[in-house]
Each structure stands twice: as structure tokens, then as C-alpha cells.
């Protein structure tokens, strides 16, 4: 009874399917021991109806495999469980098929029942742990043979209708077999779902890691390399330029060696990133820095990048909507404290009504408001009115 379908459960995996099959194997094996205890008195009472050797041999071939099923399942040896299940099915088939060949001709009492008739469904249920279609064919054949054995044991004078007995025996055991098949399939589906979810999570994690590395590279390029080059164009050979260059080279070395992140940026490097973002829009925009006395502020790289990007977007809006028509002036002010920083982009252009900005205007919402809101400690504010200019403020507090 091996069939053509390859079993899914092996010794290696211990997923939901393997755990369910193991539990069901222990249950089926225990059921075999229960039926062994239940049928043993009847089997050995009916031993004189067959050759003397047959009853002990048939009883062992039928009920020894359930013991092996329990032992193998308890030790997670699922390949051995599968072999024991096949031995269970063959053992019962041997007993049922050989009984007519070794019987002595004595007949049972009309109301008595042959012990073999009691259990054809249990080997079929056991087969359902590893196969889907074979168990039902086995159940039909075993049920027919068992009922024929029972009819022969009672003799021709007991007129039990054979076909209804066979149909009842099949229907009685078919439902547990179907339930067992569904039970195992649910475990397999759960394993497949878990594997799919794990693969998706792994892929998402890998993609996020790539995005993170890309952001690190972009941030270092923007806040380090570009800022250093911009400072070099403004003030060659200055102490600030040397500081920028040293920090940028150190962070490039960290990126090349695969270290997790660059150092937090001091105020000078944060301002350099903001100046670089402003210069990309218009290098004539004035930028004032107002640090508090003795400020030693340090800012995480992602915060510095977000503040610089928000500043650039605010200036881009000014350049697009106010500067070309009204020649509006604009100024950037950086105000730093011991544990916080604020950037104000102020212009004297035509202004606008912030409440009237359509939701699909991604510049203000996505690149400024939403982006800064994602930072722990980040905040933003937009103040404007028609004809009164605009003030876009972003900030962060440690």
C-alpha cells in the first residue's frame, strides 16, 4: 500500500504538518493498542476456528505495527512511522485475506462477530497520515474482505445482507479518513503559508537593508561630499573645510568597512548639509546661523538629511511660485540650542493659504510635513497668507 504519491513528511522538517502528523500518529498507535486489548479476548476465544498457528501470527502482524508507530513518533522518526503504517496496513490485509484459507469450518454463533471485522478502518486512517487516495481504496477492499470473512464465519444460515454491511463499514470509517486527510492538508497549507510569509519578510528585510544602505550613501554624499566641495568653493583651506573633509573621509571609511552608521554630526556639518541643499536651488540665498552660547549640539545623520531635504523643498517651492514673478527675497535661518535645532525658510513673496493646498501637492506634505513627522522629536510648521509671504519652519529636539 505504498501508492504512487510521494509522502510529504520526512524526518527533517518539524513544521506544522510534521507536528500534526506526529500527534495523529501517536493517536492512531494508541488506538491500535486499545483495539488490541479490546479484541484480544475474542480473538483467542475464536482461535479454534482456524489453524493453531494462525491467530498468534495474525494478531501480532496486525497489532505490533501500532507499537512501532508510537515508539517512532515519540522519537520523531517519521520515516519509520511511515513504514510502520504500511506494515499495519499489510498486516491487517494479511490477516483478513488468509483467514478463509486457514479456517476449520466451525461456525460462530449467529449473534457473534469475527474479531477481524472490528478494525478495517483503523489501518485506513493510519494510511491517511501519508497518502490521500490510497487509504480509501484500501478501506473499500479491506471492508469487503472483512465482511466476507464475517459472513463465512457465521455460515449460510445467518442471512445478513452483505452489501449493506459493506456500505455501512465503508461509510463508518470513511469520515475519519477524510477528516485525517484534511487535518494533514491543513498542516501542509500552514507550513506553505509560513514559508511564504518568511520568504516575503526576508525579501522585504533585504530590500529595506538595500534602501538603508542607499540612504546612507545618499546622505553621506549630500551631507559630506557635496557640503565639503561647496565649502571648498567658498573658503579654500579654511579650518571648517579641513573639519568637513576629515569627517567625510572618516565616514567614507566607515561605509567602506561596513560599519552600521556614521557618527552623529556636529552643528557645523548640519549647517553644511543645509547650505548644500540651499545651493542646489540658488547659491545666492543668504543663510544665517544663530547658535546658543556654548552649543555642542550633535544630530543623527538621518535627522540632518531630513532637515536639509525639507529645507531644499521649501526653497524649491519659493523658487517655483514666488521668485520668478515677484522677485521675492528669501532667507534661511538656522537656530541651534544645546539639544534642539530649528530651520526657518522665510520669503516675502505672494504667499498662499496653507488650508487650500490640494492633498495631491506632494512637495509640502510628503517632502516636508510627513518626512519630518517621521523623525522622533521632529516637527514642522507652515505659516503663510495671500500677499504676506511665507515661513516654513522645521525642527528637531533630542
C-alpha positions in Angstrom: 0.0 0.0 0.0 2.7 2.5 -1.0 0.8 4.1 -3.9 2.3 6.5 -6.4 2.1 9.8 -4.4 5.3 10.7 -2.6 4.8 11.3 1.1 5.3 14.9 2.3 6.5 14.3 5.8 10.1 13.3 6.5 12.5 13.2 9.4 13.9 16.7 8.6 11.2 19.3 9.0 9.3 19.9 12.2 6.8 22.4 10.9 3.1 22.4 11.5 2.5 19.4 9.2 5.1 17.3 10.9 3.8 18.1 14.3 0.3 17.3 13.3 1.3 14.0 11.7 3.3 13.1 14.8 0.4 13.8 17.1 -2.0 11.9 14.9 0.5 9.0 14.7 0.6 8.8 18.5 -3.2 8.8 18.5 -3.5 6.1 15.8 -0.9 4.0 17.5 -2.7 4.3 20.8 -6.0 3.4 19.0 -4.3 0.2 17.8 -3.3 -0.7 21.3 -6.8 0.0 22.5 -8.3 -2.3 19.8 -5.6 -4.9 20.7 -6.8 -5.0 24.3 -10.4 -4.9 23.1 -10.2 -7.8 20.6 -7.6 -10.0 22.3 -10.1 -12.0 24.4 -12.4 -12.5 21.4 -9.5 -13.3 19.0 -8.1 -16.1 21.2 -11.5 -17.4 22.1 -12.1 -17.8 18.3 -8.6 -19.4 17.8 -10.1 -22.9 17.4 -11.9 -21.7 14.2 -8.5 -21.6 12.4 -5.2 -23.4 12.3 -3.4 -23.2 15.6 -0.6 -21.1 14.4 -2.7 -18.5 12.6 -4.3 -16.5 15.5 -1.0 -15.6 17.2 0.7 -14.7 13.9 -2.3 -12.7 12.6 -2.7 -10.9 16.0 1.0 -9.9 16.0 1.1 -8.8 12.4 -2.0 -6.6 13.0 -1.1 -5.1 16.4 2.7 -5.0 16.5 2.9 -2.1 14.0 0.9 0.3 16.2 3.5 -0.2 18.9 6.2 0.7 16.4 4.2 3.7 15.3 4.1 5.1 18.9 7.8 4.5 19.5 8.9 6.0 16.2 6.5 9.0 16.5 7.7 9.7 20.1 11.3 9.8 18.8 10.4 12.0 15.7 11.5 9.2 13.3 8.8 10.0 10.8 10.2 7.8 8.1 10.0 4.8 10.4 6.4 5.9 11.3 5.5 5.7 7.6 7.0 2.2 7.3 5.1 1.1 10.4 1.9 2.5 9.0 2.5 0.5 5.8 3.2 -2.6 7.9 0.0 -2.0 9.8 -2.0 -2.0 6.6 -0.2 -5.0 5.2 -0.5 -6.9 8.5 -4.3 -6.5 8.7 -4.6 -7.3 5.0 -2.7 -10.5 5.5 -4.9 -11.5 8.4 -8.1 -10.7 6.6 -7.1 -12.4 3.3 -5.6 -15.5 5.0 -8.4 -16.2 7.4 -10.7 -18.1 4.8 -7.7 -20.2 3.8 -6.9 -21.5 7.3 -10.4 -21.8 8.9 -11.5 -25.2 10.2 -15.1 -24.9 9.1 -16.6 -24.3 12.5 -19.2 -21.5 12.6 -19.7 -18.7 15.0 -22.9 -18.2 16.9 -25.4 -16.1 14.9 -25.1 -13.1 17.1 -21.3 -13.3 17.4 -18.9 -11.3 15.3 -15.5 -12.2 14.0 -12.7 -10.1 15.6 -11.3 -9.1 12.2 -14.5 -7.2 11.3 -13.9 -4.7 14.0 -10.9 -2.8 12.8 -10.5 -2.4 9.0 -11.0 1.4 9.3 -8.0 1.9 11.7 -5.3 0.9 9.2 -7.0 3.1 6.6 -6.9 6.1 9.0 -3.2 5.4 9.6 -2.6 5.5 5.8 -4.3 8.9 5.6 -1.4 10.4 7.5 0.9 10.0 4.5 -1.4 9.4 1.5 -4.6 10.9 0.2 -6.3 8.5 -2.2 -4.8 5.1 -1.4 -6.5 4.9 2.1 -10.0 5.0 0.6 -9.2 2.2 -1.9 -7.7 0.2 0.9 -10.7 0.8 3.1 -13.1 -0.4 0.4 -11.1 -3.6 -0.2 -10.5 -4.3 3.5 -14.1 -3.6 4.3 -15.3 -6.1 1.6 -12.8 -8.8 2.7 -13.7 -8.3 6.4 -17.4 -8.5 5.8 -17.0 -11.6 3.6 -14.9 -13.2 6.4 -17.7 -12.4 8.8 -20.3 -13.9 6.6 -18.3 -17.1 6.2 -17.7 -17.3 9.9 -21.4 -17.2 10.6 -22.4 -19.6 7.9 -25.1 -19.5 5.2 -28.0 -19.9 7.6 -27.4 -16.4 9.0 -28.9 -14.2 6.4 -27.1 -10.9 7.0 -27.3 -8.7 3.9 -23.7 -8.5 2.7 -23.9 -5.3 0.6 -25.5 -3.1 3.3 -22.9 -4.4 5.8 -20.1 -3.4 3.4 -21.5 0.0 2.7 -22.0 0.7 6.4 -18.5 -0.4 7.2 -17.1 1.8 4.5 -19.2 4.9 5.4 -18.5 4.4 9.1 -14.7 4.7 8.6 -14.6 7.0 5.5 -15.5 10.1 7.6 -12.5 9.7 10.0 -10.3 9.0 6.9 -11.5 12.2 5.2 -11.0 14.2 8.4 -7.5 12.9 8.8 -6.6 13.8 5.2 -8.0 17.3 5.7 -6.2 17.6 9.0 -2.8 16.8 7.4 -3.5 19.1 4.4 -4.3 22.0 6.8 -0.9 21.5 8.4 0.8 21.5 5.0 -1.1 24.7 4.0 0.0 26.3 7.3 3.6 25.3 6.5 3.4 26.7 3.0 1.8 29.9 4.3 4.5 30.3 6.9 7.2 29.6 4.3 5.7 32.2 2.0 5.4 34.7 4.8 9.0 34.1 5.8 10.2 34.4 2.3 8.3 37.7 1.9 9.6 39.0 5.2 13.2 38.0 4.2 12.8 39.7 0.8 11.3 42.8 2.5 14.2 42.9 5.0 16.7 42.6 2.2 15.1 45.4 0.3 14.9 47.6 3.4 18.6 46.8 4.0 19.4 47.9 0.4 17.3 51.1 0.9 19.0 51.8 4.2 22.5 51.4 2.6 21.3 53.6 -0.3 20.1 56.2 2.1 23.4 56.0 4.0 25.3 56.5 0.7 23.0 59.4 -0.4 23.2 61.1 3.0 26.9 60.8 3.1 27.2 62.1 -0.5 24.9 65.0 0.1 25.8 66.0 3.7 29.5 65.1 3.4 31.0 65.2 -0.1 28.8 67.9 -1.6 29.0 70.0 1.5 32.8 69.7 1.6 33.1 70.7 -2.1 30.7 73.6 -1.5 32.8 74.9 1.4 35.9 74.5 -0.6 34.5 76.7 -3.3 33.5 79.3 -0.7 36.6 79.3 1.6 39.6 77.3 0.4 42.0 76.0 3.1 39.8 77.1 6.0 39.7 75.2 9.3 36.0 74.5 8.7 36.9 72.9 5.3 39.5 70.7 7.0 36.9 69.6 9.6 34.4 68.8 6.8 37.0 66.9 4.9 38.2 64.9 7.9 34.7 63.9 8.9 33.7 63.0 5.4 36.8 60.8 4.9 36.1 59.1 8.2 32.5 58.4 7.3 33.5 57.1 3.9 35.9 54.7 5.6 33.1 53.5 7.9 30.8 53.0 4.9 33.5 51.0 3.0 34.2 48.8 6.1 30.5 48.0 6.5 30.1 49.7 10.0 26.5 50.3 10.9 26.3 54.1 10.7 28.3 57.2 10.5 28.9 59.4 13.6 26.4 61.9 14.7 27.0 65.3 13.0 28.0 68.4 14.8 26.4 71.7 14.1 28.9 72.8 11.5 28.3 69.7 9.4 24.5 70.0 9.8 24.7 73.6 8.6 27.0 72.4 5.8 24.3 70.0 4.6 21.6 72.7 4.8 23.9 75.1 2.9 24.5 72.4 0.2 20.7 71.9 -0.1 20.2 75.6 -0.5 23.0 76.0 -3.0 21.4 73.3 -5.2 18.4 75.7 -5.5 20.1 79.1 -5.5 23.6 79.7 -4.2 22.8 83.3 -3.6 20.3 82.6 -0.8 21.6 84.0 2.5 21.9 81.6 5.4 22.3 82.8 9.0 23.3 80.6 11.9 22.3 81.6 15.4 23.7 79.1 17.9 23.2 79.5 21.6 26.3 80.2 23.7 28.4 77.1 24.2 26.2 74.9 21.9 27.7 71.4 21.4 24.7 70.0 19.5 25.1 66.7 17.7 22.4 65.5 15.3 21.9 61.9 13.9 22.7 61.6 10.2 19.2 60.7 9.2 17.8 63.8 11.1 20.4 66.0 9.4 19.5 64.6 6.0 15.7 65.1 6.6 16.2 68.7 7.8 18.4 69.5 4.8 15.9 67.9 2.4 12.9 69.7 3.9 14.8 73.0 3.6 15.6 72.3 0.0 12.0 71.5 -0.7 10.8 74.8 0.9 13.3 76.7 -1.2 12.2 74.8 -4.3 8.6 75.9 -3.7 9.8 79.5 -3.2 11.8 79.4 -6.4 8.9 77.9 -8.4 6.0 80.0 -7.1 7.3 83.3 -5.7 10.7 84.2 -7.1 10.1 84.2 -10.9 7.0 86.5 -10.8 7.6 88.9 -7.9 11.4 88.7 -7.5 10.7 87.7 -3.9 13.7 87.6 -1.5 14.3 84.5 0.7 16.4 83.8 3.7 17.3 80.7 5.7 17.9 80.9 9.4 19.3 78.1 11.5 18.8 78.4 15.2 20.5 75.8 17.4 20.3 75.1 21.1 22.0 72.6 23.3 19.6 69.8 22.3 17.5 71.1 19.5 17.7 72.8 16.1 15.3 74.9 14.1 15.4 76.0 10.4 13.2 78.8 9.1 12.8 79.5 5.4 11.2 82.9 5.1 10.3 84.8 1.9 8.3 88.0 1.2 6.6 86.5 -1.9 2.9 86.4 -2.8 2.1 83.8 0.0 -0.7 81.3 -0.1 -3.4 79.8 2.0 -2.0 76.5 3.5 -5.5 75.1 4.1 -6.3 75.5 0.4 -3.3 73.4 -0.8 -4.7 70.3 -2.5 -3.8 66.9 -0.9 -2.0 65.8 -4.1 0.6 68.5 -3.7 3.4 66.2 -2.5 6.0 68.9 -2.1 4.7 70.4 1.2 3.1 67.3 2.5 5.4 64.4 1.7 8.8 66.1 1.5 8.3 68.4 4.4 5.4 67.7 6.8 5.3 63.9 6.6 9.0 63.4 6.3 9.8 65.5 9.4 6.9 63.9 11.3 8.6 60.5 10.9 11.6 61.7 12.9 11.4 61.1 16.7 11.4 64.6 18.0 10.8 66.2 14.6 8.2 68.9 13.9 7.2 71.3 11.2 5.1 74.4 10.8 3.9 76.4 7.7 2.8 80.0 8.1 1.5 81.9 5.1 -1.3 84.1 3.8 -2.0 85.6 0.4 0.1 88.7 -0.1 2.0 88.3 3.1 4.9 85.9 2.2 5.6 82.5 3.8 7.5 81.0 6.6 8.3 77.3 6.5 9.8 76.0 9.8 11.2 72.6 10.6 13.0 71.4 13.7 14.2 68.6 15.9 14.8 68.1 19.6 16.8 65.3 21.1 
